[in-house]
Amino acid sequence: MIVTPLDSAILDSKEQYVFYHEMVDFALKELLVAVQQKQILNQQEILLFKQYSDLLLYSIEAMRIKYMYDDEENMKVDLTDSGFPNYLEFRYLFNDLELREEYLGKLTDVETLKKEFLNTLLHKKEPISKRKLFQAASIVYYASAKKEYIFNRFVQGKILEAPENAVAKYMVSWSFYDVSHNRPFICYMYFDYDGSNPQKEKDEIYTTLKTVADRAMNLDTMAYGIDKRLSNVFPKLIKRIDLGPIHSVFAKDENKVTHAILEGIAGKTIPLNSYAISLKMDELQSQSEFKEGSFFSKQTFQKWDTVFNQRYVFAPHRIIQLLYSKTPEIMNKLAKAPIQISELK
């Protein structure tokens, strides 16, 4: 049984962390496959979705190695409407790897550690101490983890030509880890450009996105902020994916889907490894344009439509049945029927 306080919590044992990492890794990989199969996004969006998800998976794996044999520190998990590690854990990874060379210089030489392990196992016939195992895990962590692959609080994608038949000529993507929700978000913007090549203003575009579109907010507020700051960029469609929460035994919130799963686990009608993932997608499209300003400095702005909200739930078959029984009001309002993914064995 896992008993933890609300918000960022430390789990009770290393075994629970092993279980947690296995579940999150499995759930995100299942989600990736399902999003592609059900064509919730177009091919280019799916490719970018996978790239951002790979950074997330890489970071969570780095956390697993970092804390594997560390008895003094534990990774903090956000239990309220998230299921992901607390955002500070990503910052700690990034800070660690900034000092990677310095740490590697202080760690025991690999060959020396190997000889010590062999001597302990073969000659002394004793298990390896936790301290030595932590040394080995630290070597793997600092030697293999790379700072550029860590999911930072804001991750910028490149400006690309939009797919054929898109609403605009260009597209750009970005992702952020929202501090208040402790969940990752992935965004796409399709836009036209007043000029021959938007790459000429890519620095300004990237700075604007990082300044005004780096956190969860009303989508029309985000769109207006981008539109106002970039006079030569005409946004035509913005999509934002809210990835999560992951509903499982590692959640303690008032979310109805989470509550149904926790009740089922407590009543032993579903197993401890049961899970579901929510995914929300908000879209905002330009209806038309209007000009504002003085005669000599008019700027073109977008007149936006209302935000289009879609919600999806991904879960194994048994959990889908449970959710239809316990939360029909949620299941019947989804953009698609609940999407089946595999059970965690």
TAZI-V668844 format. One record per residue. N is the residue number from 1. PHI is phi in whole degrees, -180 to 180 (NA if undefined). BURIAL is # if it has 16 or more other C-alpha atoms within 10 Angstrom, else .. Layout:
# TAZI-V668844
n:N phi:PHI burial:BURIAL
n:N phi:PHI burial:BURIAL
This chain:
# TAZI-V668844
n:1 phi:NA burial:.
n:2 phi:-107 burial:.
n:3 phi:-117 burial:.
n:4 phi:-141 burial:#
n:5 phi:-74 burial:.
n:6 phi:-68 burial:.
n:7 phi:66 burial:#
n:8 phi:-70 burial:#
n:9 phi:-132 burial:#
n:10 phi:-100 burial:#
n:11 phi:-73 burial:#
n:12 phi:-77 burial:.
n:13 phi:-155 burial:.
n:14 phi:-65 burial:.
n:15 phi:-61 burial:.
n:16 phi:-67 burial:.
n:17 phi:-66 burial:#
n:18 phi:-60 burial:.
n:19 phi:-62 burial:.
n:20 phi:-61 burial:#
n:21 phi:-63 burial:#
n:22 phi:-62 burial:.
n:23 phi:-66 burial:#
n:24 phi:-64 burial:#
n:25 phi:-60 burial:.
n:26 phi:-64 burial:#
n:27 phi:-63 burial:#
n:28 phi:-67 burial:#
n:29 phi:-68 burial:.
n:30 phi:-63 burial:#
n:31 phi:-61 burial:#
n:32 phi:-56 burial:#
n:33 phi:-64 burial:.
n:34 phi:-67 burial:#
n:35 phi:-60 burial:#
n:36 phi:-70 burial:#
n:37 phi:-63 burial:.
n:38 phi:-87 burial:.
n:39 phi:52 burial:.
n:40 phi:-69 burial:.
n:41 phi:-124 burial:.
n:42 phi:-77 burial:.
n:43 phi:-60 burial:.
n:44 phi:-69 burial:.
n:45 phi:-65 burial:#
n:46 phi:-64 burial:#
n:47 phi:-59 burial:.
n:48 phi:-69 burial:#
n:49 phi:-57 burial:#
n:50 phi:-66 burial:#
n:51 phi:-63 burial:.
n:52 phi:-68 burial:#
n:53 phi:-66 burial:#
n:54 phi:-63 burial:#
n:55 phi:-62 burial:#
n:56 phi:-64 burial:#
n:57 phi:-64 burial:#
n:58 phi:-61 burial:#
n:59 phi:-66 burial:#
n:60 phi:-67 burial:#
n:61 phi:-66 burial:#
n:62 phi:-62 burial:#
n:63 phi:-64 burial:#
n:64 phi:-59 burial:#
n:65 phi:-67 burial:#
n:66 phi:-57 burial:#
n:67 phi:-99 burial:#
n:68 phi:-52 burial:#
n:69 phi:-120 burial:#
n:70 phi:-91 burial:#
n:71 phi:-82 burial:.
n:72 phi:-95 burial:.
n:73 phi:-122 burial:.
n:74 phi:-133 burial:#
n:75 phi:-70 burial:#
n:76 phi:-95 burial:#
n:77 phi:-110 burial:#
n:78 phi:-88 burial:#
n:79 phi:-97 burial:#
n:80 phi:-110 burial:#
n:81 phi:52 burial:#
n:82 phi:-146 burial:#
n:83 phi:87 burial:#
n:84 phi:-98 burial:#
n:85 phi:-61 burial:#
n:86 phi:-58 burial:#
n:87 phi:-59 burial:#
n:88 phi:-64 burial:.
n:89 phi:-62 burial:#
n:90 phi:-69 burial:#
n:91 phi:-66 burial:.
n:92 phi:-62 burial:.
n:93 phi:-58 burial:#
n:94 phi:-61 burial:#
n:95 phi:-65 burial:.
n:96 phi:-56 burial:#
n:97 phi:-77 burial:#
n:98 phi:-64 burial:.
n:99 phi:-107 burial:.
n:100 phi:-54 burial:#
n:101 phi:-62 burial:.
n:102 phi:-64 burial:.
n:103 phi:-67 burial:.
n:104 phi:-59 burial:#
n:105 phi:-66 burial:.
n:106 phi:-91 burial:.
n:107 phi:-79 burial:.
n:108 phi:-60 burial:.
n:109 phi:-58 burial:.
n:110 phi:-59 burial:.
n:111 phi:-64 burial:.
n:112 phi:-63 burial:.
n:113 phi:-65 burial:#
n:114 phi:-60 burial:.
n:115 phi:-62 burial:.
n:116 phi:-63 burial:.
n:117 phi:-62 burial:#
n:118 phi:-63 burial:.
n:119 phi:-63 burial:.
n:120 phi:-66 burial:.
n:121 phi:-77 burial:.
n:122 phi:-90 burial:.
n:123 phi:-97 burial:.
n:124 phi:-82 burial:.
n:125 phi:55 burial:.
n:126 phi:-122 burial:.
n:127 phi:-71 burial:.
n:128 phi:-71 burial:.
n:129 phi:-69 burial:.
n:130 phi:-59 burial:.
n:131 phi:-62 burial:.
n:132 phi:-70 burial:.
n:133 phi:-64 burial:#
n:134 phi:-65 burial:#
n:135 phi:-60 burial:#
n:136 phi:-65 burial:#
n:137 phi:-63 burial:#
n:138 phi:-65 burial:#
n:139 phi:-64 burial:#
n:140 phi:-61 burial:#
n:141 phi:-61 burial:#
n:142 phi:-74 burial:#
n:143 phi:-81 burial:.
n:144 phi:-105 burial:.
n:145 phi:-72 burial:#
n:146 phi:-121 burial:#
n:147 phi:-57 burial:#
n:148 phi:-70 burial:.
n:149 phi:-102 burial:.
n:150 phi:-82 burial:#
n:151 phi:-72 burial:#
n:152 phi:-82 burial:#
n:153 phi:-62 burial:#
n:154 phi:-139 burial:#
n:155 phi:-124 burial:#
n:156 phi:-97 burial:#
n:157 phi:-95 burial:#
n:158 phi:-84 burial:.
n:159 phi:-79 burial:#
n:160 phi:-128 burial:.
n:161 phi:-74 burial:.
n:162 phi:-72 burial:#
n:163 phi:-61 burial:#
n:164 phi:-59 burial:.
n:165 phi:71 burial:.
n:166 phi:-74 burial:.
n:167 phi:-76 burial:#
n:168 phi:-148 burial:#
n:169 phi:-83 burial:#
n:170 phi:-125 burial:#
n:171 phi:-145 burial:#
n:172 phi:-142 burial:#
n:173 phi:-126 burial:#
n:174 phi:-158 burial:#
n:175 phi:-140 burial:#
n:176 phi:-147 burial:#
n:177 phi:-106 burial:#
n:178 phi:-73 burial:#
n:179 phi:-68 burial:.
n:180 phi:-75 burial:.
n:181 phi:-97 burial:#
n:182 phi:54 burial:#
n:183 phi:-138 burial:#
n:184 phi:-83 burial:#
n:185 phi:-125 burial:#
n:186 phi:-123 burial:#
n:187 phi:-124 burial:#
n:188 phi:-130 burial:#
n:189 phi:-129 burial:#
n:190 phi:-99 burial:#
n:191 phi:-150 burial:#
n:192 phi:-102 burial:#
n:193 phi:-134 burial:#
n:194 phi:-86 burial:.
n:195 phi:160 burial:.
n:196 phi:-85 burial:.
n:197 phi:-155 burial:.
n:198 phi:-67 burial:#
n:199 phi:-60 burial:.
n:200 phi:-62 burial:.
n:201 phi:-115 burial:.
n:202 phi:-62 burial:.
n:203 phi:-62 burial:.
n:204 phi:-68 burial:.
n:205 phi:-64 burial:#
n:206 phi:-64 burial:#
n:207 phi:-64 burial:.
n:208 phi:-63 burial:#
n:209 phi:-62 burial:#
n:210 phi:-69 burial:#
n:211 phi:-85 burial:.
n:212 phi:-112 burial:#
n:213 phi:-133 burial:#
n:214 phi:-109 burial:#
n:215 phi:-158 burial:#
n:216 phi:-71 burial:#
n:217 phi:-155 burial:.
n:218 phi:-58 burial:.
n:219 phi:-64 burial:#
n:220 phi:-70 burial:#
n:221 phi:-65 burial:.
n:222 phi:-61 burial:#
n:223 phi:-62 burial:#
n:224 phi:-64 burial:#
n:225 phi:-61 burial:#
n:226 phi:-67 burial:#
n:227 phi:-60 burial:#
n:228 phi:-69 burial:#
n:229 phi:-82 burial:.
n:230 phi:-117 burial:#
n:231 phi:-69 burial:.
n:232 phi:-98 burial:#
n:233 phi:-107 burial:#
n:234 phi:-115 burial:#
n:235 phi:-64 burial:#
n:236 phi:-115 burial:#
n:237 phi:-155 burial:#
n:238 phi:-123 burial:#
n:239 phi:-118 burial:#
n:240 phi:-131 burial:#
n:241 phi:-104 burial:#
n:242 phi:-99 burial:#
n:243 phi:-92 burial:#
n:244 phi:123 burial:#
n:245 phi:-77 burial:#
n:246 phi:-92 burial:#
n:247 phi:-92 burial:#
n:248 phi:-162 burial:#
n:249 phi:-65 burial:#
n:250 phi:-89 burial:#
n:251 phi:-123 burial:#
n:252 phi:-140 burial:#
n:253 phi:-142 burial:#
n:254 phi:-95 burial:.
n:255 phi:-60 burial:.
n:256 phi:-64 burial:.
n:257 phi:-67 burial:#
n:258 phi:-58 burial:#
n:259 phi:-61 burial:#
n:260 phi:-64 burial:#
n:261 phi:-68 burial:#
n:262 phi:-63 burial:#
n:263 phi:-63 burial:.
n:264 phi:-64 burial:#
n:265 phi:-67 burial:#
n:266 phi:-63 burial:.
n:267 phi:-84 burial:.
n:268 phi:61 burial:.
n:269 phi:-89 burial:.
n:270 phi:-134 burial:#
n:271 phi:-76 burial:.
n:272 phi:-60 burial:#
n:273 phi:-87 burial:.
n:274 phi:-70 burial:#
n:275 phi:-157 burial:#
n:276 phi:-150 burial:#
n:277 phi:-127 burial:#
n:278 phi:-94 burial:#
n:279 phi:-139 burial:#
n:280 phi:-116 burial:#
n:281 phi:-128 burial:#
n:282 phi:-107 burial:#
n:283 phi:-127 burial:#
n:284 phi:-136 burial:#
n:285 phi:-120 burial:#
n:286 phi:-78 burial:#
n:287 phi:-87 burial:.
n:288 phi:-164 burial:.
n:289 phi:-123 burial:.
n:290 phi:-146 burial:.
n:291 phi:-107 burial:.
n:292 phi:-142 burial:.
n:293 phi:120 burial:.
n:294 phi:-77 burial:.
n:295 phi:-59 burial:.
n:296 phi:-89 burial:.
n:297 phi:-139 burial:.
n:298 phi:-78 burial:.
n:299 phi:-123 burial:#
n:300 phi:-87 burial:#
n:301 phi:-119 burial:#
n:302 phi:-95 burial:#
n:303 phi:-99 burial:.
n:304 phi:-88 burial:#
n:305 phi:-76 burial:.
n:306 phi:-75 burial:.
n:307 phi:-69 burial:.
n:308 phi:-100 burial:.
n:309 phi:-103 burial:.
n:310 phi:-132 burial:.
n:311 phi:-125 burial:#
n:312 phi:-128 burial:#
n:313 phi:-128 burial:#
n:314 phi:-115 burial:#
n:315 phi:-163 burial:#
n:316 phi:-64 burial:#
n:317 phi:-55 burial:.
n:318 phi:-63 burial:.
n:319 phi:-74 burial:#
n:320 phi:-59 burial:#
n:321 phi:-60 burial:.
n:322 phi:-61 burial:#
n:323 phi:-68 burial:#
n:324 phi:-64 burial:.
n:325 phi:-75 burial:.
n:326 phi:-94 burial:#
n:327 phi:-133 burial:#
n:328 phi:-62 burial:.
n:329 phi:-65 burial:.
n:330 phi:-83 burial:.
n:331 phi:-61 burial:#
n:332 phi:-81 burial:.
n:333 phi:-108 burial:.
n:334 phi:-72 burial:.
n:335 phi:-65 burial:.
n:336 phi:-136 burial:.
n:337 phi:-55 burial:.
n:338 phi:-49 burial:#
n:339 phi:-96 burial:#
n:340 phi:-78 burial:#
n:341 phi:-128 burial:#
n:342 phi:-77 burial:.
n:343 phi:-75 burial:#
n:344 phi:-83 burial:.
n:345 phi:-81 burial:.
